[in-house]
Amino acid sequence: MPHLFLDIETIGTARQDVRDYIAASIKPPGNISKAETIAKWELESKPAAIADAIDKTSFDGAFGRVCCIGFAMDDGEPETVFSADDERHVLEGFAYILDRSLAGERFTTTVVGHNVSAFDLRFLHQRYIVHGIRPPIVIARAISARPWESEKVYDTMVQWAGVGNRVSLDKLCLALSIPSPKAGMDGSQVAEYVAAGRIEDVAAYCRGDVAATREVWRHMTFSTAHALRGELEAA
């Protein structure tokens, strides 16, 4: 059974209508009632509150954008499809690669990722819908799977911590003596890097996450042990 190791990087919305919608939804705190206090908050605090809410759309598949998709098939080198400002290119490029490379294995491929069930797959599926692009079959199959259906999707966070619980990839790597992919940057810096024109650095970071997740999966499924045992027996 083939395995697709997956990770995505996301950024906030660039749509002005969504930004206007968010700005209109930001209200003063409930404990502020005096007109002059509200006016002061509107002037001094509201712009930052709006900016923060816009940034948080990077976690919302309705409004956020995929700027990078990292993936690897089985033991292949991690690859990325990325763009700082053309999400459709990223989504279509990834779909084309999967449809071409998986061919007859689209219904038997297991998607592997960290928090992939609750975030990566859901976000991807939603963005494909927003753009009117039919999702790749392997993604559509995995998104409909229950988090514990490990033949369809193997979520390293779910398999380690249990459904509804959390563990960071960084912590899991430390527990399993795997080099952390977060040494140079972390997910909170993605938008900053993209805005600074460093999308290729984001892509490199994403490939590192894919490689680290694959190593975690190998440890958790004892694939590393089996491979080592086979090498020793062959010797």
N, C-alpha and C positions, 0 to 999 in steps of 0.2 A: 504493500500500500504506500503510495507516494505521500510525502509530507511537504507542505508549503509553510515555511516560517515567515511570519508577517509582522510588520510594525509600521505605523504611520505617524507622521508629524503634522500638526494642525496649527492654524493661525486664525485670528479673529476676522470678522466680516469686513469686506471693503465696500459693501452696498450702501449707498447714501440713504435709501429708503429705510433700511434696517437700522442704520445709525440714528435717523430721525425718530424712528419708532422707539428705540431704546432711550433716547434723550427725553422723549415725552413721558416715558414711564418712570423716570427717576424723580422721586418726591423727597421733600425734607423729612428728617427723622420725626417720628410721632411725638417725641417729647418737646418739639419746637412749636410754639404757638403764636408768639408775638410777631407782628408784621415786620418790625425792624430786624429781628433775629432771623426770620425766614429770608429776608432780603440779603442779609449778610451771608447766610449759608449759600444762597443761590449764586452769589458773586464769588465767594472764596472756596466753597467745597463742591458745588455741583459739577463743575468741569471735570474734576478728578474722579468723581463718582461715575460720570458718564463714560470716561475713558476706561475705567476699571471694568464696567459692565460690558463694554465693547470687547475688551481683551478676553473676557470670560466666554465670549461666544466661540472661542477656540475649542471649548468642551461640548458645544452644542451643534449637532449635525444639521439642524435647521438653518443655521446662519453662518457657522464657521466654515473654514476652507481646509482642504487637504493640500499641503504644499509639497509633501514628499511621501512616497510609499517605498518601504524597504522590504525586500523579500529574498528568499533563497529556496531552491528546490533540493530537498534531500541534502547531499553533501556538497552541493554547488556553492560557488562564491556568492556572498550577498550582493545584490544589485539594488539600484534605486531608479525610480522615475520621479522627477521633481521639477518644480517651477515656482518661482516666487509670486507670479501673478496670473498664471493660466491653469486654473484647476481642471478645466475640461481636458486639456492636454495630458495632465497627470492621470486622470481617470480613464480616458480612452487608451492611453499608452499602456497602462497596466492591464486593462481588459484584453487588449490585442496580444500582449505577451502571454497571458494565461491561456487564452483560447488557442494560441498557436502551440505553446509548449506542452500543455496538458493533453490536448486532443481527446483521446478515448478514455482518459483517466479523470475526467472532470467530476464524475460521480463517486469516485473512490478515494480522492485526495483528502487527507486530513490537514486542516489548518491549525498551525501551532503558533501561539503568541502569549504574551504576558498581559493579562486583563483584556484579552482579545475578544472575548464573548460580550462583555458589557460595553467596551469602548470601540476598539478598532473596527470590528465587523459592523457594529451598529452605525457608526459614523460613516463608514464607506458606503454602506447600503443606502443611507439617507441622502448622501451627496449624489450618488448615482441617480436617485429618484428626482432630486432637485434639478439636475441637468437633463433629465429625460433620456438617460442612457441606461440600457438594460444591463444590470450587473452581471459579471462573469458567473457562470454556473457554480463554480466552486465556492464563491462568496455567498451566493443566494442559498446554497445548500447548508453552509455553515451557520448563516444567520438564523436559520430556522431550527437549528439544533439546540437542545438543552445543554447548559454549560458542562454537565457531567457526561454527555455522550461523546466520549473521547475518541471514538472512531471517526467522528465528523469534525470535531474541534477539540484540541487539547490546549486548555488554558492553564498555563503554569501557575498562575495565581490561585485559581480555583482548585486545582489538583493539590496544591500545597496547603492553602489556608482554609479551604472549604467554601461552599457557596455562601455569599454574603459577607465573607471576611476578606481582609486585605493583607498583602505583604508586598513591599516594593521589590522591583527587580534588583536594585542595588543590594538590598539586604539579603535576598536569596542568593545572589552571586557570592556575597561574603560568606554565607553559611556553607556554601558548596566549594569554597576556595577557587572561584572563577574570577578572573580579572574583571573589575567593574567597568561597564561601558560609560559610566558617568564621570570618569576622571577629568575629562576636558571641559564638558558642558553638561547641562541637564535640560529636561523638557521645558522648564520655566524660561529658558533663554532663547527658545526657538524663534519667537516673534521678533525679539531684539536682533538676532542674527540675520533674519530675513530682511528686516527693515534696513540693516546696514549693508545689504548686498552680499551677504555671506551664505547664500543658499547652498553652495557646494559644501561648506562646513557642516550645515544641517544634514545634508545627504550622507556625509561621512559618519556623523553621529548616529543617524538612523541605521546605517549598515552595521555599526558596532552593536546596537541594540539587537538586531536580528541575529548576529553571531553569538552574542551572550545568551539570548533566549534559547538558541539551538543547543548550546552547551548545558544550560539548565535542564532542558528537555532530555538530553542524553543521560544526565545524571539521574533524573527522576524516573526514567524508564529503564535504567540500568543498561542502556545502549553502550555507554563508555566501558562498563565492566565487561560486557559481552565481547566488545571489539578487542579489549586488552587480553581477555582469556583466549580468543582466537589466535592472536599474535603469539602468545606464549605457547599454545599447543602446536602452532606451525613451526616454532623454533625447536 
